Amino acid sequence: MAEKKYTTEALEDAEQLAKILAKVPRERKPLVTMMASAFIAGAEAQAQLTAPNGSARQ
């Protein structure tokens, strides 16, 4: 498996998200985690659909 390289900006964004999630009350964490996962999945799908080579995994 190839090792992923993350930019400084991506790591800072991940740290900010982790700090936000740490402040969420325990009873709300599943909902917030589900919403964050859905947003990330949507962003990944959009990136694949708009990729320069036009190929989307199916």
N, CA, C and O atoms as CSV, one atom per row, in Angstrom:
chain,resi,resn,atom,element,x,y,z
A,1,MET,N,N,0.843,-1.174,0.000
A,1,MET,CA,C,0.000,0.000,0.000
A,1,MET,C,C,0.887,1.236,0.000
A,1,MET,O,O,1.827,1.342,0.788
A,2,ALA,N,N,0.578,2.162,-0.888
A,2,ALA,CA,C,1.373,3.379,-1.006
A,2,ALA,C,C,1.137,4.290,0.200
A,2,ALA,O,O,0.017,4.414,0.695
A,3,GLU,N,N,2.197,4.911,0.651
A,3,GLU,CA,C,2.098,5.827,1.785
A,3,GLU,C,C,1.529,7.154,1.294
A,3,GLU,O,O,1.973,7.692,0.280
A,4,LYS,N,N,0.537,7.678,2.023
A,4,LYS,CA,C,-0.069,8.949,1.636
A,4,LYS,C,C,0.762,10.101,2.185
A,4,LYS,O,O,1.302,10.029,3.289
A,5,LYS,N,N,0.851,11.149,1.402
A,5,LYS,CA,C,1.530,12.377,1.818
A,5,LYS,C,C,0.473,13.440,2.030
A,5,LYS,O,O,-0.336,13.705,1.141
A,6,TYR,N,N,0.475,14.049,3.203
A,6,TYR,CA,C,-0.500,15.082,3.520
A,6,TYR,C,C,0.178,16.443,3.553
A,6,TYR,O,O,1.317,16.577,4.001
A,7,THR,N,N,-0.543,17.450,3.070
A,7,THR,CA,C,-0.009,18.810,3.094
A,7,THR,C,C,-0.153,19.378,4.497
A,7,THR,O,O,-0.921,18.872,5.315
A,8,THR,N,N,0.591,20.426,4.755
A,8,THR,CA,C,0.484,21.103,6.047
A,8,THR,C,C,-0.939,21.609,6.250
A,8,THR,O,O,-1.479,21.540,7.354
A,9,GLU,N,N,-1.536,22.115,5.187
A,9,GLU,CA,C,-2.905,22.619,5.275
A,9,GLU,C,C,-3.887,21.504,5.639
A,9,GLU,O,O,-4.776,21.708,6.466
A,10,ALA,N,N,-3.734,20.341,5.035
A,10,ALA,CA,C,-4.618,19.214,5.328
A,10,ALA,C,C,-4.471,18.780,6.785
A,10,ALA,O,O,-5.465,18.476,7.445
A,11,LEU,N,N,-3.252,18.750,7.283
A,11,LEU,CA,C,-3.025,18.373,8.675
A,11,LEU,C,C,-3.615,19.397,9.637
A,11,LEU,O,O,-4.156,19.033,10.681
A,12,GLU,N,N,-3.513,20.668,9.289
A,12,GLU,CA,C,-4.102,21.719,10.123
A,12,GLU,C,C,-5.624,21.612,10.130
A,12,GLU,O,O,-6.259,21.794,11.169
A,13,ASP,N,N,-6.209,21.316,8.967
A,13,ASP,CA,C,-7.658,21.126,8.892
A,13,ASP,C,C,-8.099,19.936,9.744
A,13,ASP,O,O,-9.111,20.006,10.441
A,14,ALA,N,N,-7.343,18.855,9.684
A,14,ALA,CA,C,-7.667,17.672,10.479
A,14,ALA,C,C,-7.576,17.974,11.969
A,14,ALA,O,O,-8.411,17.520,12.751
A,15,GLU,N,N,-6.571,18.735,12.359
A,15,GLU,CA,C,-6.423,19.109,13.768
A,15,GLU,C,C,-7.597,19.984,14.223
A,15,GLU,O,O,-8.121,19.809,15.323
A,16,GLN,N,N,-7.998,20.920,13.370
A,16,GLN,CA,C,-9.129,21.793,13.703
A,16,GLN,C,C,-10.413,20.975,13.852
A,16,GLN,O,O,-11.189,21.209,14.778
A,17,LEU,N,N,-10.641,20.019,12.951
A,17,LEU,CA,C,-11.819,19.159,13.037
A,17,LEU,C,C,-11.790,18.337,14.318
A,17,LEU,O,O,-12.817,18.182,14.978
A,18,ALA,N,N,-10.626,17.811,14.673
A,18,ALA,CA,C,-10.510,17.020,15.896
A,18,ALA,C,C,-10.829,17.871,17.130
A,18,ALA,O,O,-11.465,17.388,18.067
A,19,LYS,N,N,-10.395,19.119,17.132
A,19,LYS,CA,C,-10.680,20.015,18.261
A,19,LYS,C,C,-12.178,20.300,18.358
A,19,LYS,O,O,-12.743,20.344,19.451
A,20,ILE,N,N,-12.813,20.493,17.199
A,20,ILE,CA,C,-14.258,20.744,17.195
A,20,ILE,C,C,-15.005,19.520,17.713
A,20,ILE,O,O,-15.902,19.642,18.547
A,21,LEU,N,N,-14.634,18.343,17.220
A,21,LEU,CA,C,-15.295,17.110,17.645
A,21,LEU,C,C,-15.093,16.847,19.139
A,21,LEU,O,O,-15.968,16.276,19.791
A,22,ALA,N,N,-13.962,17.253,19.676
A,22,ALA,CA,C,-13.693,17.050,21.100
A,22,ALA,C,C,-14.636,17.884,21.973
A,22,ALA,O,O,-14.869,17.538,23.131
A,23,LYS,N,N,-15.174,18.968,21.435
A,23,LYS,CA,C,-16.071,19.841,22.196
A,23,LYS,C,C,-17.537,19.410,22.111
A,23,LYS,O,O,-18.381,19.930,22.841
A,24,VAL,N,N,-17.836,18.471,21.232
A,24,VAL,CA,C,-19.220,18.028,21.053
A,24,VAL,C,C,-19.607,17.132,22.228
A,24,VAL,O,O,-18.846,16.242,22.608
A,25,PRO,N,N,-20.791,17.365,22.806
A,25,PRO,CA,C,-21.243,16.501,23.908
A,25,PRO,C,C,-21.327,15.037,23.468
A,25,PRO,O,O,-21.637,14.747,22.313
A,26,ARG,N,N,-21.055,14.138,24.380
A,26,ARG,CA,C,-21.010,12.699,24.094
A,26,ARG,C,C,-22.263,12.197,23.378
A,26,ARG,O,O,-22.163,11.408,22.440
A,27,GLU,N,N,-23.431,12.643,23.809
A,27,GLU,CA,C,-24.676,12.143,23.213
A,27,GLU,C,C,-24.882,12.638,21.781
A,27,GLU,O,O,-25.701,12.076,21.054
A,28,ARG,N,N,-24.166,13.665,21.366
A,28,ARG,CA,C,-24.290,14.209,20.009
A,28,ARG,C,C,-23.186,13.729,19.060
A,28,ARG,O,O,-23.280,13.944,17.852
A,29,LYS,N,N,-22.154,13.090,19.586
A,29,LYS,CA,C,-21.017,12.685,18.745
A,29,LYS,C,C,-21.400,11.778,17.574
A,29,LYS,O,O,-20.898,11.984,16.469
A,30,PRO,N,N,-22.266,10.784,17.771
A,30,PRO,CA,C,-22.608,9.934,16.614
A,30,PRO,C,C,-23.229,10.732,15.463
A,30,PRO,O,O,-22.909,10.496,14.298
A,31,LEU,N,N,-24.106,11.666,15.787
A,31,LEU,CA,C,-24.743,12.472,14.757
A,31,LEU,C,C,-23.729,13.371,14.049
A,31,LEU,O,O,-23.720,13.451,12.821
A,32,VAL,N,N,-22.886,14.037,14.811
A,32,VAL,CA,C,-21.893,14.935,14.223
A,32,VAL,C,C,-20.887,14.147,13.386
A,32,VAL,O,O,-20.491,14.594,12.310
A,33,THR,N,N,-20.480,12.998,13.866
A,33,THR,CA,C,-19.544,12.147,13.123
A,33,THR,C,C,-20.172,11.681,11.815
A,33,THR,O,O,-19.508,11.662,10.778
A,34,MET,N,N,-21.443,11.307,11.859
A,34,MET,CA,C,-22.139,10.879,10.647
A,34,MET,C,C,-22.211,12.026,9.642
A,34,MET,O,O,-21.988,11.818,8.450
A,35,MET,N,N,-22.518,13.226,10.110
A,35,MET,CA,C,-22.606,14.380,9.218
A,35,MET,C,C,-21.241,14.708,8.604
A,35,MET,O,O,-21.153,15.016,7.415
A,36,ALA,N,N,-20.191,14.645,9.402
A,36,ALA,CA,C,-18.843,14.920,8.891
A,36,ALA,C,C,-18.435,13.871,7.857
A,36,ALA,O,O,-17.841,14.204,6.832
A,37,SER,N,N,-18.753,12.615,8.127
A,37,SER,CA,C,-18.425,11.539,7.183
A,37,SER,C,C,-19.161,11.714,5.867
A,37,SER,O,O,-18.591,11.497,4.798
A,38,ALA,N,N,-20.434,12.108,5.941
A,38,ALA,CA,C,-21.211,12.323,4.726
A,38,ALA,C,C,-20.641,13.488,3.919
A,38,ALA,O,O,-20.574,13.420,2.692
A,39,PHE,N,N,-20.236,14.540,4.596
A,39,PHE,CA,C,-19.654,15.695,3.908
A,39,PHE,C,C,-18.359,15.304,3.204
A,39,PHE,O,O,-18.141,15.662,2.046
A,40,ILE,N,N,-17.501,14.565,3.911
A,40,ILE,CA,C,-16.217,14.145,3.335
A,40,ILE,C,C,-16.443,13.221,2.138
A,40,ILE,O,O,-15.771,13.356,1.115
A,41,ALA,N,N,-17.384,12.287,2.260
A,41,ALA,CA,C,-17.683,11.381,1.142
A,41,ALA,C,C,-18.183,12.169,-0.067
A,41,ALA,O,O,-17.816,11.867,-1.202
A,42,GLY,N,N,-19.012,13.168,0.176
A,42,GLY,CA,C,-19.498,14.001,-0.922
A,42,GLY,C,C,-18.382,14.783,-1.585
A,42,GLY,O,O,-18.345,14.912,-2.809
A,43,ALA,N,N,-17.471,15.307,-0.774
A,43,ALA,CA,C,-16.334,16.056,-1.324
A,43,ALA,C,C,-15.442,15.143,-2.163
A,43,ALA,O,O,-14.957,15.548,-3.220
A,44,GLU,N,N,-15.226,13.917,-1.696
A,44,GLU,CA,C,-14.418,12.962,-2.449
A,44,GLU,C,C,-15.095,12.602,-3.774
A,44,GLU,O,O,-14.436,12.513,-4.810
A,45,ALA,N,N,-16.407,12.399,-3.733
A,45,ALA,CA,C,-17.140,12.076,-4.963
A,45,ALA,C,C,-17.058,13.236,-5.952
A,45,ALA,O,O,-16.847,13.021,-7.145
A,46,GLN,N,N,-17.222,14.456,-5.461
A,46,GLN,CA,C,-17.133,15.628,-6.339
A,46,GLN,C,C,-15.744,15.739,-6.960
A,46,GLN,O,O,-15.615,16.067,-8.139
A,47,ALA,N,N,-14.711,15.471,-6.177
A,47,ALA,CA,C,-13.339,15.543,-6.696
A,47,ALA,C,C,-13.133,14.517,-7.810
A,47,ALA,O,O,-12.479,14.810,-8.810
A,48,GLN,N,N,-13.686,13.324,-7.641
A,48,GLN,CA,C,-13.544,12.301,-8.683
A,48,GLN,C,C,-14.321,12.675,-9.938
A,48,GLN,O,O,-13.855,12.441,-11.053
A,49,LEU,N,N,-15.501,13.255,-9.759
A,49,LEU,CA,C,-16.325,13.624,-10.910
A,49,LEU,C,C,-15.729,14.782,-11.703
A,49,LEU,O,O,-15.947,14.888,-12.910
A,50,THR,N,N,-14.993,15.631,-11.042
A,50,THR,CA,C,-14.414,16.789,-11.713
A,50,THR,C,C,-12.919,16.633,-11.964
A,50,THR,O,O,-12.233,17.608,-12.273
A,51,ALA,N,N,-12.419,15.421,-11.832
A,51,ALA,CA,C,-11.002,15.161,-12.072
A,51,ALA,C,C,-10.650,15.507,-13.521
A,51,ALA,O,O,-11.462,15.307,-14.425
A,52,PRO,N,N,-9.442,16.026,-13.737
A,52,PRO,CA,C,-9.037,16.429,-15.103
A,52,PRO,C,C,-9.156,15.295,-16.126
A,52,PRO,O,O,-9.479,15.544,-17.288
A,53,ASN,N,N,-8.903,14.078,-15.713
A,53,ASN,CA,C,-8.977,12.970,-16.664
A,53,ASN,C,C,-10.413,12.493,-16.881
A,53,ASN,O,O,-10.670,11.646,-17.736
A,54,GLY,N,N,-11.346,13.044,-16.101
A,54,GLY,CA,C,-12.754,12.740,-16.289
A,54,GLY,C,C,-13.166,11.334,-15.886
A,54,GLY,O,O,-14.293,10.920,-16.158
A,55,SER,N,N,-12.288,10.610,-15.255
A,55,SER,CA,C,-12.640,9.245,-14.874
A,55,SER,C,C,-13.163,9.222,-13.451
A,55,SER,O,O,-12.560,9.775,-12.531
A,56,ALA,N,N,-14.286,8.575,-13.302
A,56,ALA,CA,C,-14.871,8.366,-11.980
A,56,ALA,C,C,-14.961,6.867,-11.756
A,56,ALA,O,O,-15.378,6.120,-12.641
A,57,ARG,N,N,-14.570,6.437,-10.575
A,57,ARG,CA,C,-14.673,5.012,-10.283
A,57,ARG,C,C,-16.136,4.621,-10.174
A,57,ARG,O,O,-16.937,5.334,-9.570
A,58,GLN,N,N,-16.476,3.488,-10.760
A,58,GLN,CA,C,-17.863,3.017,-10.681
A,58,GLN,C,C,-17.917,1.665,-10.058
A,58,GLN,O,O,-18.999,1.099,-9.904
